[in-house]
Amino acid sequence: MKVRRASPNEAEILWKIRNLAIRRGCAEVYDAAIVTAWTPDAMPASFRSVISANPFFVIDGVEGSPVATGFLDLASNSVEAIFTLPHYAGKGLASLIINAIKVEARKRQISHLTLSSTPNAVSFYEQHGFVAVQEGHYYSRLAQAHLKCTDMVINLSR
């Protein structure tokens, strides 16, 4: 499976992948009401512009539509939206996406990447060289709640 750049016209399917991945992966991490509020079916209008403004990567499944996502947020030099459809989880797709993000960051001469990891994904990011900096909280406007997270960083210049 190959990593490619996403198109803004794929925004709805990418939003669906996000929601399904969060609903499955975070079900035991956050309260059900928070997960529901955090993953509304209606996609925010701003999501399409995020795809346009950043290197947003996807991997297509055998059906030819995206099954895994992730992007490099150029405004903050951070890794965002690493999500895989639940029935594709564990097949290495998220690793391919994170590696594509690292390659893109190096091309842009970005020396460090940050991210805020949900508790269930910390070990994944550690396997890819990220180091925990501190425990924190990410404020989700969608959920209207502070979500426990781990702030992480990787030095790409090594």
C-alpha positions as CSV (number, residue, x, y, z in Angstrom):
1,M,0.0,0.0,0.0
2,K,1.3,3.4,-1.0
3,V,1.1,6.7,0.8
4,R,-0.2,9.6,-1.3
5,R,-1.4,13.2,-0.7
6,A,-5.0,13.7,0.1
7,S,-7.3,15.9,-1.9
8,P,-9.7,18.4,-0.2
9,N,-12.6,16.7,-2.0
10,E,-11.9,13.6,0.2
11,A,-12.6,15.5,3.3
12,E,-15.8,13.7,4.3
13,I,-14.2,10.2,4.1
14,L,-11.2,11.5,6.0
15,W,-13.5,12.9,8.7
16,K,-15.3,9.5,8.9
17,I,-12.0,7.7,9.3
18,R,-11.1,10.1,12.1
19,N,-14.3,9.5,13.9
20,L,-14.4,5.7,13.6
21,A,-10.8,5.5,14.8
22,I,-11.4,7.7,17.8
23,R,-14.6,5.9,18.7
24,R,-12.8,2.6,18.7
25,G,-9.4,3.5,20.0
26,C,-10.5,6.0,22.7
27,A,-13.6,4.1,24.0
28,E,-11.7,2.9,27.1
29,V,-9.7,6.1,27.6
30,Y,-12.3,8.8,27.7
31,D,-15.9,9.0,28.9
32,A,-18.4,7.9,26.3
33,A,-20.2,11.3,26.3
34,I,-16.9,13.0,25.5
35,V,-16.0,10.6,22.7
36,T,-19.5,11.2,21.2
37,A,-19.2,15.0,21.4
38,W,-15.6,14.8,20.0
39,T,-16.7,12.8,17.0
40,P,-19.7,14.5,15.5
41,D,-20.9,13.1,12.2
42,A,-21.1,16.6,10.7
43,M,-17.7,17.7,9.5
44,P,-16.6,21.2,10.5
45,A,-16.2,23.5,7.5
46,S,-12.6,24.2,8.5
47,F,-11.5,20.6,8.0
48,R,-11.4,20.9,4.2
49,S,-9.0,23.9,4.5
50,V,-6.7,21.9,6.8
51,I,-6.3,19.4,4.0
52,S,-5.5,22.1,1.5
53,A,-3.1,24.0,3.7
54,N,-0.9,21.1,5.0
55,P,0.8,18.0,3.7
56,F,-2.1,15.6,4.4
57,F,-1.3,12.0,3.7
58,V,-3.6,9.0,3.1
59,I,-3.3,5.3,2.2
60,D,-6.0,3.7,0.1
61,G,-7.4,0.3,0.9
62,V,-8.1,-2.5,-1.7
63,E,-11.4,-0.7,-2.5
64,G,-9.5,2.3,-3.7
65,S,-10.6,4.8,-1.0
66,P,-8.6,6.1,2.0
67,V,-8.3,3.9,5.1
68,A,-5.5,5.7,7.0
69,T,-4.7,9.4,7.4
70,G,-2.3,11.8,9.0
71,F,-0.8,15.2,8.4
72,L,2.0,17.6,9.2
73,D,0.6,20.8,10.7
74,L,2.9,23.4,9.2
75,A,1.8,26.2,11.5
76,S,2.9,24.2,14.6
77,N,5.3,21.6,13.2
78,S,3.2,18.9,14.7
79,V,1.9,15.5,13.7
80,E,-1.9,15.4,13.5
81,A,-4.7,13.1,12.7
82,I,-3.0,9.8,12.5
83,F,-6.0,7.6,12.1
84,T,-6.7,4.2,10.6
85,L,-10.1,2.6,10.0
86,P,-10.6,0.0,12.8
87,H,-10.6,-3.1,10.5
88,Y,-7.3,-1.9,9.0
89,A,-5.6,-1.4,12.3
90,G,-2.5,-3.3,13.1
91,K,-1.4,-3.6,9.5
92,G,1.4,-1.0,9.6
93,L,-0.5,1.8,7.8
94,A,-0.1,4.3,10.6
95,S,3.6,3.6,10.6
96,L,3.8,4.4,6.8
97,I,1.9,7.7,7.4
98,I,4.2,8.7,10.3
99,N,7.2,8.0,8.2
100,A,5.9,10.0,5.3
101,I,5.3,12.9,7.7
102,K,8.9,12.7,9.0
103,V,10.2,12.6,5.4
104,E,8.1,15.7,4.5
105,A,9.3,17.5,7.7
106,R,13.0,16.8,6.8
107,K,12.4,18.1,3.3
108,R,11.1,21.3,4.8
109,Q,14.1,21.5,7.1
110,I,12.0,21.1,10.2
111,S,14.3,19.8,13.0
112,H,11.7,18.8,15.6
113,L,8.1,17.6,15.5
114,T,5.7,17.6,18.3
115,L,2.4,15.9,19.0
116,S,-0.2,15.4,21.7
117,S,-1.0,11.7,22.0
118,T,-4.1,10.1,23.4
119,P,-3.1,7.7,26.2
120,N,-3.8,4.7,24.0
121,A,-1.3,5.8,21.3
122,V,1.7,6.8,23.4
123,S,3.5,3.5,22.8
124,F,3.0,3.7,19.1
125,Y,4.7,7.1,18.9
126,E,7.5,5.9,21.2
127,Q,8.2,3.1,18.7
128,H,8.6,5.8,16.1
129,G,11.2,7.8,18.1
130,F,8.9,10.3,19.9
131,V,9.7,11.0,23.5
132,A,7.2,12.0,26.2
133,V,7.8,15.5,27.4
134,Q,4.9,15.9,29.9
135,E,1.4,14.8,30.7
136,G,-1.1,17.4,29.7
137,H,-4.5,18.2,28.5
138,Y,-5.7,19.0,25.1
139,Y,-8.8,21.2,24.9
140,S,-11.3,20.0,22.3
141,R,-13.7,22.6,21.2
142,L,-15.9,19.8,19.7
143,A,-16.1,17.9,23.0
144,Q,-16.0,21.1,25.1
145,A,-13.6,19.2,27.4
146,H,-10.0,18.9,28.4
147,L,-8.7,15.5,27.1
148,K,-5.8,13.8,28.9
149,C,-2.8,13.5,26.6
150,T,0.9,13.2,26.5
151,D,2.9,15.9,24.8
152,M,5.7,14.3,22.8
153,V,8.6,15.4,20.6
154,I,11.1,13.9,18.2
155,N,14.4,15.4,17.0
156,L,14.7,14.9,13.3
157,S,18.2,16.2,12.9
158,R,19.8,13.2,14.5
